[in-house]
Amino acid sequence: MTTSEQMKSNCDTMITGIVAELHTAGAPIEMILDRILTFAAAQACTIDGSPKTAKNFRIIANKIEGGLFHKVTGEGQRH
């Protein structure tokens, strides 16, 4: 695993742990997601500007609608 892949894995592990702690402390998952997405959007705007950030969020939204997470959600599967 490259250093970049390891750092990404470390970030994922830490975020998962923090979300679990916040949820255990009583924060609803919906609120946690709202706060994480708001933080991410604000940070991206300060780095890339609002127009580029909005464009990137639209790209991500299109990927989600196209089935990016269907393996996780079970959507799009034939029964």
C-alpha angles and dihedrals in degrees: 000000000000122000090253092051091048092050090049090050091048091051091050091050093049094046091049090051094047092048090051091050093049091048091048088051089057105266112139114238089239090058093047091051091048091053094045093048092045091050092047093048093049092048092047090050091053091050103038105014129249099280095053092043092051090048091051092048089052090051090051091046090053091051091050092049088048092060105270092148101030090113088060099039099037090230119144094027120134116236 
